[in-house]
């Protein structure tokens, strides 16, 4: 293109959010030791890890969709669609995003609690939407109080918290919130800050159960039959403030959702685009604007 020059050299690789007025790059390292990354763009969530190519023998990236992304393609049920129709698209998306931000901050705080750290009411955690550290809201604090109450009452034995698991056979990966032992039973537990247990939550923990634990950051026991559960915290429909619900293994339905996801997303990599680090345009000087300069004697 005439009049345009891009500085040749280094380029940054950005994840571009389509239909958004600003560019957003979100690449979060989930497991640095094993080289697993989670790459997020608008409506797309990928897990990425470095593998050795079968033909070239050189390092290359393997991309697989996240469990939560796949589960989003499962029908949500008539009650959800009634709620969506009542709220409208814009309001429902705003509510969804706010709930996601709340859930993320609560998850971060729970990670600190399970690590034995003290979490104060005015503690700050990163809001994924603004990428700024923000104090816990009263509603978020209530979620943490109810989690602490559940933990003290149940006294689970911690196996692992926040671990990435991978399924090579069916091509997906995800992050388990909590693996614990309660009494003689092992549980895979997913934390939720909402008031409902939607069908996709059951598919989510089912997918975790059938992942490969040898690819998790902690070697998990594989000779046990894990039970699956959803722990709702900040629950407003009982006095306890929490609800622990065991759910059935519905891996067959997860695989059905995986097929729908594949049909709707035939590409195998997240959207990527290269941008030059600097730009310069050549502005021509209009004719007749050049003044004659007399050199000094």
C-alpha positions in Angstrom: 0.0 0.0 0.0 1.5 3.3 -1.1 2.3 5.8 1.7 2.3 3.1 4.4 5.3 1.5 6.0 5.3 -1.0 8.8 8.5 -1.5 10.7 9.9 -4.8 9.8 10.9 -7.0 12.7 9.2 -8.3 15.8 5.5 -8.9 15.9 3.2 -9.5 18.9 0.6 -12.3 18.6 -2.7 -11.0 19.9 -6.0 -12.7 20.5 -8.6 -10.5 18.9 -12.2 -10.1 20.3 -14.5 -9.7 17.3 -17.5 -7.3 17.4 -15.9 -5.5 20.3 -14.8 -1.8 20.2 -11.5 -2.6 21.9 -8.9 -5.2 21.5 -8.5 -7.6 24.4 -5.7 -10.1 25.0 -6.2 -12.6 27.7 -3.6 -15.4 28.0 -3.5 -16.9 31.4 -0.9 -19.5 32.4 -2.6 -22.3 34.3 0.3 -24.7 34.7 3.8 -23.3 34.0 5.7 -26.5 35.0 3.9 -28.5 32.3 3.5 -25.7 29.8 -0.3 -25.7 29.7 -1.9 -22.4 28.9 -5.5 -21.3 28.8 -6.2 -18.9 25.9 -9.4 -16.9 26.1 -11.1 -14.8 23.4 -14.7 -13.7 23.1 -17.0 -16.8 23.3 -13.9 -19.0 22.9 -11.9 -20.8 25.6 -9.0 -22.9 24.7 -6.4 -24.9 26.6 -3.0 -25.0 24.9 0.1 -27.1 25.6 3.4 -27.6 23.9 3.9 -31.0 22.3 6.5 -32.6 20.0 5.4 -33.0 16.4 5.2 -36.7 15.2 6.8 -35.9 11.8 9.1 -32.9 12.4 10.1 -33.8 16.0 9.9 -30.0 16.7 7.8 -28.3 19.4 4.3 -27.3 18.4 1.1 -26.1 20.1 -1.9 -28.4 20.6 -5.2 -26.6 21.1 -8.3 -28.2 22.7 -11.6 -26.6 23.8 -12.3 -26.2 27.5 -14.9 -28.3 29.3 -17.0 -25.2 30.2 -17.0 -24.0 26.5 -18.2 -27.4 25.3 -20.9 -27.7 28.0 -22.3 -24.4 26.9 -23.6 -26.1 23.8 -25.8 -28.4 25.8 -29.5 -27.3 26.0 -30.0 -25.3 29.1 -33.6 -26.2 29.7 -37.0 -24.4 29.5 -36.5 -22.4 32.7 -33.3 -20.8 31.4 -34.9 -19.8 28.2 -37.9 -18.3 30.1 -35.4 -16.3 32.1 -33.6 -15.2 28.9 -36.8 -14.1 27.3 -37.8 -12.1 30.4 -34.5 -10.3 30.7 -33.7 -9.7 27.1 -30.3 -10.4 25.5 -28.4 -7.3 26.6 -29.4 -7.5 30.2 -28.9 -11.2 30.4 -25.4 -10.9 29.0 -24.6 -8.2 31.6 -25.9 -10.4 34.4 -23.9 -13.3 33.0 -20.7 -11.3 32.9 -21.2 -9.9 36.4 -21.9 -13.4 37.7 -18.7 -14.6 36.0 -16.6 -11.9 37.6 -18.1 -12.6 41.0 -17.4 -16.3 40.6 -13.8 -15.7 39.6 -13.0 -13.5 42.5 -14.6 -16.0 44.9 -12.6 -18.8 43.4 -9.4 -16.9 43.8 -10.2 -16.3 47.5 -11.1 -19.9 48.1 -7.8 -20.9 46.7 -6.1 -18.7 49.3 -8.3 -20.2 52.1 -7.5 -23.8 51.0 -3.8 -22.8 51.0 -4.1 -21.9 54.7 -4.1 -18.1 54.1 -6.2 -15.7 56.0 -8.7 -13.8 53.8 -9.9 -10.5 55.1 -13.2 -8.8 54.2 -11.4 -6.0 52.4 -9.1 -8.3 50.5 -8.6 -7.5 46.8 -8.8 -9.9 43.9 -8.6 -9.4 40.2 -11.8 -8.7 38.3 -11.4 -10.6 34.9 -13.5 -8.0 33.0 -11.6 -4.9 34.2 -8.3 -6.7 34.9 -8.1 -4.6 38.1 -7.8 -5.7 41.7 -11.0 -5.0 43.5 -12.2 -5.4 47.1 -14.6 -8.2 47.7 -18.2 -7.2 47.6 -20.6 -8.0 50.4 -22.2 -10.7 48.2 -18.8 -12.2 47.4 -17.9 -12.1 51.1 -21.1 -14.0 52.0 -20.1 -16.7 49.5 -16.8 -17.1 51.3 -18.4 -17.2 54.7 -20.7 -20.0 53.5 -17.8 -21.9 52.0 -15.9 -21.6 55.3 -19.0 -22.9 57.2 -19.3 -25.8 54.8 -15.7 -26.6 55.2 -15.8 -26.5 59.0 -18.9 -28.7 59.1 -17.8 -31.2 56.5 -14.1 -31.3 57.3 -13.0 -32.7 53.9 -9.6 -34.1 53.4 -8.0 -31.9 50.7 -6.5 -33.9 47.8 -6.0 -31.1 45.4 -7.3 -27.6 44.6 -7.5 -26.0 41.1 -5.8 -28.6 38.9 -5.8 -28.9 35.1 -6.8 -32.2 33.6 -6.6 -33.3 29.9 -8.4 -35.9 27.8 -6.4 -36.7 24.6 -8.9 -39.3 23.3 -11.8 -36.9 23.0 -9.8 -33.6 22.8 -10.7 -31.4 25.7 -9.2 -30.0 28.9 -10.5 -28.3 32.1 -9.7 -27.1 35.6 -11.1 -29.0 38.5 -12.1 -26.7 41.4 -11.6 -29.2 44.2 -10.8 -32.9 44.8 -11.4 -34.1 48.3 -12.2 -37.1 50.5 -15.3 -36.9 52.7 -15.5 -39.9 55.0 -14.5 -42.9 52.8 -15.6 -41.3 49.5 -13.6 -39.3 47.0 -15.3 -36.3 45.4 -14.8 -34.1 42.4 -16.4 -30.8 43.4 -17.3 -27.8 41.4 -17.9 -24.5 43.2 -20.9 -22.4 42.0 -22.1 -19.0 43.3 -25.5 -19.2 41.6 -28.8 -20.4 42.9 -29.5 -23.1 40.3 -27.7 -26.3 39.3 -28.1 -26.2 35.5 -27.7 -29.5 33.4 -24.4 -28.3 32.0 -22.9 -28.3 35.4 -23.5 -32.0 35.7 -21.8 -32.5 32.3 -18.9 -30.4 33.5 -17.9 -32.5 36.5 -18.6 -35.7 34.4 -16.0 -34.6 31.9 -13.5 -34.0 34.7 -14.1 -37.5 36.0 -13.1 -39.0 32.6 -10.0 -36.9 32.1 -6.5 -38.2 32.5 -5.2 -37.4 36.0 -1.6 -38.3 35.0 -1.7 -35.0 33.3 -2.7 -33.1 36.4 -0.2 -31.2 38.5 -0.7 -33.6 41.3 -1.0 -37.4 40.8 -4.6 -38.2 41.7 -5.7 -41.7 42.8 -7.1 -43.5 39.7 -8.2 -46.7 41.3 -11.3 -45.1 43.0 -14.8 -44.3 41.7 -15.0 -40.5 42.1 -18.4 -39.2 43.2 -19.4 -35.9 41.6 -20.9 -32.9 43.4 -21.8 -29.2 43.0 -21.2 -27.0 46.0 -23.3 -23.8 45.8 -22.0 -21.1 48.1 -23.8 -17.9 48.9 -27.0 -20.0 48.6 -30.1 -18.0 49.5 -32.7 -20.8 49.7 -31.8 -22.2 53.1 -30.4 -21.0 56.4 -27.0 -22.7 55.9 -26.0 -20.5 53.0 -24.6 -23.5 51.0 -25.9 -26.5 49.3 -23.9 -29.7 48.5 -25.5 -31.7 45.6 -24.3 -35.0 44.4 -24.9 -35.5 40.7 -24.8 -38.5 38.3 -22.1 -39.2 35.8 -23.4 -38.0 32.5 -20.3 -38.3 30.3 -22.4 -39.6 27.4 -24.3 -36.3 27.3 -21.0 -34.4 27.5 -19.7 -36.3 24.4 -23.0 -35.4 22.6 -22.3 -31.7 23.5 -18.7 -32.2 22.2 -20.1 -33.3 18.8 -22.3 -30.3 18.6 -19.4 -28.1 19.6 -17.3 -29.7 16.8 -20.0 -29.1 14.2 -20.4 -25.4 15.2 -16.6 -24.8 15.5 -14.9 -26.7 12.6 -11.6 -24.7 13.1 -9.1 -26.2 15.4 -7.3 -23.1 16.6 -8.4 -19.9 18.4 -8.6 -16.7 16.3 -5.2 -15.1 16.0 -3.9 -12.1 14.3 -0.4 -10.4 13.9 0.1 -6.7 14.4 3.2 -4.6 13.7 4.8 -3.0 16.7 5.1 0.4 15.1 3.7 2.3 12.1 4.8 5.2 10.0 3.0 7.0 7.1 4.7 9.0 4.4 3.0 12.4 4.0 3.7 14.0 0.6 4.6 17.8 0.6 2.1 19.7 -1.6 3.5 21.4 -4.7 4.3 25.1 -4.3 4.8 24.8 -0.6 8.5 24.5 -0.8 10.2 27.8 0.1 13.6 28.8 -1.2 16.1 29.0 1.5 19.1 31.3 1.2 22.1 29.9 3.0 23.8 32.1 5.6 27.0 33.8 4.5 
